[in-house]
């Protein structure tokens, strides 16, 4: 069995989505953009149609 390589960073989906710039006005941000996008990805993966 091969040993895991811990020298390279491991990025989660939330980390990748967090790199996207949020164009919204700061005072109107109720939820972080990466969390909204994560929920959208989960919805599509679970088969959301509409």
N, CA, C and O atoms as a GROMACS GRO file, in nm:
protein
  200
    1UNK      N    1   0.084  -0.118   0.000
    1UNK     CA    2   0.000   0.000   0.000
    1UNK      C    3   0.088   0.125   0.000
    1UNK      O    4   0.188   0.130   0.072
    2UNK      N    5   0.052   0.224  -0.080
    2UNK     CA    6   0.132   0.345  -0.095
    2UNK      C    7   0.100   0.445   0.017
    2UNK      O    8  -0.015   0.464   0.055
    3UNK      N    9   0.206   0.507   0.069
    3UNK     CA   10   0.189   0.608   0.174
    3UNK      C   11   0.131   0.736   0.113
    3UNK      O   12   0.169   0.773   0.002
    4UNK      N   13   0.040   0.805   0.183
    4UNK     CA   14  -0.014   0.931   0.131
    4UNK      C   15   0.094   1.038   0.128
    4UNK      O   16   0.183   1.041   0.213
    5UNK      N   17   0.084   1.127   0.030
    5UNK     CA   18   0.180   1.237   0.016
    5UNK      C   19   0.121   1.361   0.084
    5UNK      O   20   0.032   1.425   0.030
    6UNK      N   21   0.172   1.393   0.201
    6UNK     CA   22   0.121   1.507   0.277
    6UNK      C   23   0.192   1.638   0.243
    6UNK      O   24   0.161   1.741   0.302
    7UNK      N   25   0.286   1.635   0.150
    7UNK     CA   26   0.360   1.756   0.117
    7UNK      C   27   0.283   1.848   0.023
    7UNK      O   28   0.315   1.966   0.012
    8UNK      N   29   0.181   1.795  -0.044
    8UNK     CA   30   0.102   1.878  -0.134
    8UNK      C   31  -0.030   1.914  -0.067
    8UNK      O   32  -0.090   1.832   0.002
    9UNK      N   33  -0.075   2.040  -0.088
    9UNK     CA   34  -0.201   2.081  -0.024
    9UNK      C   35  -0.321   2.007  -0.082
    9UNK      O   36  -0.326   1.976  -0.201
   10UNK      N   37  -0.416   1.981   0.003
   10UNK     CA   38  -0.540   1.918  -0.038
   10UNK      C   39  -0.650   2.023  -0.025
   10UNK      O   40  -0.672   2.078   0.083
   11UNK      N   41  -0.718   2.049  -0.135
   11UNK     CA   42  -0.822   2.151  -0.134
   11UNK      C   43  -0.959   2.084  -0.135
   11UNK      O   44  -0.984   1.992  -0.213
   12UNK      N   45  -1.046   2.131  -0.052
   12UNK     CA   46  -1.182   2.081  -0.053
   12UNK      C   47  -1.265   2.164  -0.150
   12UNK      O   48  -1.219   2.267  -0.199
   13UNK      N   49  -1.382   2.119  -0.177
   13UNK     CA   50  -1.471   2.193  -0.266
   13UNK      C   51  -1.499   2.332  -0.208
   13UNK      O   52  -1.503   2.430  -0.283
   14UNK      N   53  -1.519   2.340  -0.078
   14UNK     CA   54  -1.544   2.471  -0.016
   14UNK      C   55  -1.424   2.564  -0.032
   14UNK      O   56  -1.441   2.684  -0.051
   15UNK      N   57  -1.302   2.509  -0.023
   15UNK     CA   58  -1.183   2.591  -0.043
   15UNK      C   59  -1.180   2.647  -0.185
   15UNK      O   60  -1.150   2.765  -0.206
   16UNK      N   61  -1.211   2.563  -0.282
   16UNK     CA   62  -1.211   2.607  -0.421
   16UNK      C   63  -1.320   2.711  -0.447
   16UNK      O   64  -1.297   2.810  -0.516
   17UNK      N   65  -1.438   2.688  -0.391
   17UNK     CA   66  -1.547   2.784  -0.410
   17UNK      C   67  -1.517   2.915  -0.338
   17UNK      O   68  -1.562   3.021  -0.380
   18UNK      N   69  -1.441   2.907  -0.229
   18UNK     CA   70  -1.404   3.027  -0.154
   18UNK      C   71  -1.308   3.117  -0.229
   18UNK      O   72  -1.292   3.234  -0.194
   19UNK      N   73  -1.243   3.064  -0.334
   19UNK     CA   74  -1.152   3.144  -0.415
   19UNK      C   75  -1.225   3.232  -0.515
   19UNK      O   76  -1.164   3.320  -0.576
   20UNK      N   77  -1.355   3.210  -0.533
   20UNK     CA   78  -1.434   3.290  -0.627
   20UNK      C   79  -1.467   3.423  -0.563
   20UNK      O   80  -1.512   3.430  -0.449
   21UNK      N   81  -1.444   3.530  -0.639
   21UNK     CA   82  -1.470   3.665  -0.587
   21UNK      C   83  -1.620   3.688  -0.573
   21UNK      O   84  -1.698   3.655  -0.663
   22UNK      N   85  -1.659   3.744  -0.461
   22UNK     CA   86  -1.800   3.772  -0.432
   22UNK      C   87  -1.832   3.915  -0.477
   22UNK      O   88  -1.782   4.010  -0.417
   23UNK      N   89  -1.916   3.932  -0.581
   23UNK     CA   90  -1.946   4.066  -0.631
   23UNK      C   91  -2.054   4.141  -0.553
   23UNK      O   92  -2.086   4.256  -0.585
   24UNK      N   93  -2.110   4.077  -0.451
   24UNK     CA   94  -2.220   4.140  -0.377
   24UNK      C   95  -2.170   4.251  -0.287
   24UNK      O   96  -2.052   4.255  -0.250
   25UNK      N   97  -2.260   4.342  -0.253
   25UNK     CA   98  -2.230   4.451  -0.160
   25UNK      C   99  -2.216   4.391  -0.020
   25UNK      O  100  -2.297   4.308   0.021
   26UNK      N  101  -2.112   4.433   0.053
   26UNK     CA  102  -2.082   4.374   0.184
   26UNK      C  103  -2.201   4.376   0.280
   26UNK      O  104  -2.226   4.277   0.348
   27UNK      N  105  -2.273   4.484   0.285
   27UNK     CA  106  -2.382   4.494   0.384
   27UNK      C  107  -2.501   4.405   0.349
   27UNK      O  108  -2.590   4.387   0.432
   28UNK      N  109  -2.504   4.351   0.228
   28UNK     CA  110  -2.616   4.266   0.187
   28UNK      C  111  -2.580   4.118   0.190
   28UNK      O  112  -2.659   4.034   0.144
   29UNK      N  113  -2.465   4.085   0.243
   29UNK     CA  114  -2.422   3.945   0.248
   29UNK      C  115  -2.473   3.879   0.375
   29UNK      O  116  -2.421   3.904   0.484
   30UNK      N  117  -2.574   3.796   0.361
   30UNK     CA  118  -2.627   3.723   0.475
   30UNK      C  119  -2.552   3.591   0.492
   30UNK      O  120  -2.527   3.546   0.604
   31UNK      N  121  -2.517   3.528   0.378
   31UNK     CA  122  -2.445   3.401   0.380
   31UNK      C  123  -2.321   3.413   0.292
   31UNK      O  124  -2.323   3.486   0.192
   32UNK      N  125  -2.214   3.343   0.328
   32UNK     CA  126  -2.094   3.346   0.245
   32UNK      C  127  -2.121   3.284   0.107
   32UNK      O  128  -2.195   3.186   0.095
   33UNK      N  129  -2.062   3.342   0.004
   33UNK     CA  130  -2.084   3.295  -0.132
   33UNK      C  131  -2.047   3.149  -0.150
   33UNK      O  132  -2.118   3.075  -0.218
   34UNK      N  133  -1.936   3.104  -0.089
   34UNK     CA  134  -1.894   2.965  -0.107
   34UNK      C  135  -1.998   2.867  -0.051
   34UNK      O  136  -2.012   2.756  -0.104
   35UNK      N  137  -2.070   2.906   0.054
   35UNK     CA  138  -2.173   2.819   0.108
   35UNK      C  139  -2.295   2.812   0.016
   35UNK      O  140  -2.355   2.706   0.001
   36UNK      N  141  -2.330   2.924  -0.045
   36UNK     CA  142  -2.442   2.926  -0.141
   36UNK      C  143  -2.408   2.840  -0.262
   36UNK      O  144  -2.490   2.760  -0.307
   37UNK      N  145  -2.287   2.856  -0.314
   37UNK     CA  146  -2.245   2.777  -0.429
   37UNK      C  147  -2.236   2.629  -0.395
   37UNK      O  148  -2.271   2.544  -0.477
   38UNK      N  149  -2.190   2.598  -0.275
   38UNK     CA  150  -2.181   2.459  -0.232
   38UNK      C  151  -2.320   2.394  -0.228
   38UNK      O  152  -2.337   2.281  -0.273
   39UNK      N  153  -2.418   2.466  -0.177
   39UNK     CA  154  -2.556   2.413  -0.174
   39UNK      C  155  -2.610   2.392  -0.315
   39UNK      O  156  -2.683   2.297  -0.341
   40UNK      N  157  -2.573   2.482  -0.407
   40UNK     CA  158  -2.616   2.468  -0.546
   40UNK      C  159  -2.554   2.344  -0.609
   40UNK      O  160  -2.622   2.270  -0.681
   41UNK      N  161  -2.426   2.320  -0.583
   41UNK     CA  162  -2.359   2.201  -0.636
   41UNK      C  163  -2.425   2.075  -0.580
   41UNK      O  164  -2.450   1.980  -0.654
   42UNK      N  165  -2.453   2.074  -0.451
   42UNK     CA  166  -2.518   1.959  -0.389
   42UNK      C  167  -2.656   1.934  -0.449
   42UNK      O  168  -2.694   1.819  -0.472
   43UNK      N  169  -2.731   2.040  -0.475
   43UNK     CA  170  -2.864   2.026  -0.533
   43UNK      C  171  -2.857   1.966  -0.672
   43UNK      O  172  -2.937   1.878  -0.706
   44UNK      N  173  -2.764   2.012  -0.752
   44UNK     CA  174  -2.750   1.959  -0.888
   44UNK      C  175  -2.706   1.813  -0.884
   44UNK      O  176  -2.755   1.731  -0.960
   45UNK      N  177  -2.613   1.782  -0.795
   45UNK     CA  178  -2.565   1.643  -0.786
   45UNK      C  179  -2.673   1.548  -0.736
   45UNK      O  180  -2.671   1.430  -0.769
   46UNK      N  181  -2.768   1.599  -0.658
   46UNK     CA  182  -2.874   1.513  -0.606
   46UNK      C  183  -2.992   1.502  -0.703
   46UNK      O  184  -3.089   1.432  -0.674
   47UNK      N  185  -2.982   1.571  -0.817
   47UNK     CA  186  -3.084   1.555  -0.919
   47UNK      C  187  -3.191   1.662  -0.923
   47UNK      O  188  -3.298   1.639  -0.978
   48UNK      N  189  -3.165   1.778  -0.866
   48UNK     CA  190  -3.263   1.887  -0.870
   48UNK      C  191  -3.298   1.919  -1.015
   48UNK      O  192  -3.209   1.937  -1.098
   49UNK      N  193  -3.425   1.927  -1.045
   49UNK     CA  194  -3.471   1.952  -1.182
   49UNK      C  195  -3.512   2.098  -1.203
   49UNK      O  196  -3.487   2.153  -1.309
   50UNK      N  197  -3.574   2.159  -1.106
   50UNK     CA  198  -3.624   2.295  -1.121
   50UNK      C  199  -3.587   2.380  -1.003
   50UNK      O  200  -3.621   2.498  -0.999
   0.00000   0.00000   0.00000
